C-alpha cells in the first residue's frame, strides 16, 4: 500500500449546454483539479501495476494511494486508503473485477469504479457496468486517456472506450426497434432528462437546460430508476440504448 495524507476535494464542473460541453469536455478533464484524485489500482499483473504506477505518479491531477492484486482484497484496501476512484481489472484469479465491483458498491455506494481490461466485447462491458462501474477502458488506452477517464469518473461522468461504444451502437442497430409494446411509458420531460444524462450533464446542468428545479430532475431520475429497475445514471443510459430510446 502507498499511504497518502492528501485529502480529495470534489471537482466542480462548469455549466455548459450540450454542444458547448462537447467542445469543452477534453479540455476540462485536463485542467488542474482542486486536489489530486485518489486512485486505487487493482490488477493481478505486476507489469500492469508498474505501468499504471509510473504514469499516475507523473500526472499532478491524480495520486496513487494503494494497490491490490485480487478482487478479494478490494474492500479491505478501500477501507484502508479511501480512494476516490478504483481502476479495476476484470479477469483475476480468485475474485473477478465484476464481483469485486458488486462487493465494493454494496459496502460503499459512493465509490467510483472504472474497469480497465483487455476485453472489448460489449457483453463484458455490460457485465461490469451493470454491477455498478461508472466506466470501461481497454488497456491499450494511452496514459493520458486513462488519467482523463479517472478525472471524468470522479466528476460523475461515464467513461467508455470508443471501440466499446462502437460495439454498443452496432448491437443496438442490429437489435432494431423490436416489440416495444410492453415498455413502461416515459413522459416527454423524462425522455429529455435521459438524453441530457447521456450527453454527460449533471443534475444541476439538466435543471438549467430544461428550466426546472433540480429537485424535479432528481424526482424524474428516481422515477426512471424505478420504472426500469436500474440504480444509477450509467445504467439508465445503457438501458435507454437497449430499448432504442437513445443512441450512444
N, C-alpha and C positions, 0 to 999 in steps of 0.2 A: 504494500500500500504506500501511497505517496501523500502523507498528511499535508494539509494546507490550512492556513489561517484566514484565507480570503473569504470574504462574505459577499455572496452574489446579490446584486441589486437588479430588480427586474428592468429589462429594457423596454422602454415605452415607444410603441410605434406611432408614426405620424398619421394624420388623417389624409387619405387620398381617395379620390374617386377611382373606379375600377381601371380606367385607362391610364390615369396618372400613376396608379400603384404598379401597373405592369411595367411602365417605363422606369420607375424608381426602384424596383424590387432588388435587383442585383446590387446596386449602389448602397442600398440601405443595409444589406447584410454585411457589407464590408466596412461600415462605419465602426468606430471605436465604441464598444458597449460601455455602460457605466462601470461595470466591474467584470472581470473575466467570467465566462460561463463555465461552471464547474462540470467536468466530464469524467465519467467512469467508463473505462474500456473493458468489454467482456468478450474474450476470444481465446480459444484453446491453442491457437497458433502463435508461438513465441515471436516469429518473424513479423507477423501482422501487428502484434502488440508493440514491437520495437519500432516499426514504421510509423504507427499512429502516435506513439510517444514522441518521436522526433519532430513531426511537423506540428503537433499540438503545442509542444514546448516553444516552437518558433513563432506562433501567432499570438499576439497580445490579447486577442478577444476571447481566448479560451485558456483553461488551465486544467491539466490532468491531475485529478485528486485521488485516483485509485485504479487498480486493475483487478480483474477476476479471470480465471481460466475455465470456468464452467458455469452453466446456468444455476447449479445448486448453490453457488456462492453469492448470487446477486443480491438477495435481500439483506444478508448479513453485511455485505460490502457497502450497500447504500445506507444502512443504518449507521455504519462507522464513518463514512466520509461525506454523506449528504450531497450527492451530485445534483446538478440541475438537469443534466441530460445524460442518458446511458446509451453508448454506442454498443449495440448488441449483435453478436454473431448468431446465426440461426442454427447451424449444424454443429453441435457439440456432443461430447461422448456420453455424458450422464443425463443431464437435463438440457433439452433444446432451448434455443432462444425464444421460441413461441411459448413454451410452458413457463420459462423464466419470466417473460413479459407478463403473463397472466398472474403469476405469483406476486410479482413486484407491484402491479397495479392494484391487486387486492390488498396488499399491505399498505400502499400509499398511492391513491389515485392521482396525486399531483405530479408524480414522476413523469418525465418525458423520455420516451424510448425511440431511438432511431435504429432500425435494423441495418446492419452492414454485412453484406453477404455476396457470394459469387453467383447466386441464383438470379435469373432474370425472368423466370416464368411467372405469369400473373397469379396463378393459384398459390404459389409460395408467398407472394407479396400479400395477397388477400388473407392468408392464414395468420400472418403475424399482425397485419393491420387490424383484423377483426379481434385479435387478442388485446388490442389497445395501443399498439405502437402508433406513433404520430408520423413516422417516415420510413422510407425504404430506399437504401442506396446499394449500388453494386460496388465491389471492392476495387474495380479499376477506375472509379471516380478519382479525380485529381485531389490532392490535398486541399486546394482552395475550395473545391466543390463540397468536400466533406465538412470543412470548418463552416462554410456558408450555411450548410444544412443544419449543423449543430446550433448556430445562432438563430436560424429561422425557427427551429423547433422550440427553442427557448422563448421566442416571442409568441408562440402559439400557432404558428403556421404549419401546414402539412408539407412534407418534402418527399417526392418520389422521383427516382432516376428517370430521365427522359425515355430510355428504351423500355422501361416497365410501363410508363404512362402510355406509350405507343401500343403495347400489348393490351392494356385495358381498353383503349379506343377500338382496336381491331376486334376484340372479343365482344364489345357492345354492339358494333356494326354487324358482326356475324350473327349475334343473337336476335337482331331485329327488334321490332316492337313487341311481338308475341301477344299473348292474350292478357290484356290489362284490365279486364272487366272486374277483377276482384281486388284492384288496388285501392287502399284507403284514399279517400278524397282529400286533396290539399286545397287550401284557399289560394287565391292569386297572390296574396301577400306572403304566404308560406313558400310558394314557389320562388318568389323574388328573393326571400331570405336564403333559400338553398343556393340559388345562383350566385349570390354575393358571398356566401360561405365558400363556394367553390372557387371564387375569384381571390380568396385569401383575406377578405376583410374581417376585422374584429367586430364584436357586438356593437361597440361604440360607433365604428365606421358605418356599419349597416344601418344603425338608427339614424345617423346623419344623412345617409344616402336616401333613405325612404321617408325621412321626416316623421319618425315615430320615436316614442320614448324608448330608452334602452331596455326598460323592464318589459315592454311589449315584445321586443325582439327576443328576449330571453324566454318569455312565455311561449312564443311561436316555436322556438327551438325545443323546448320541453315537450310540446305537443307533437312535433315531428319525431322526436326520440320515442315517444310512447306509441305513435302510430306504426312506426317501422321496427320497433324493438331494438333500437341501437342506443349507444351510450355516449358518443362524442361526435365532434364536428367532422372528423375524417370519415367515420363510419356513415354519417349522413351523406357525404359526397359519394362514397363508394356505392351505397345503396341506391342513391339517385341515378348513378351511372348504370347500374344493373337494370333498373326499371325504365331507363330511357327518358327520365325526367330532364337530365342534362347530359352533356358530353364533355369529358375532360379535355 
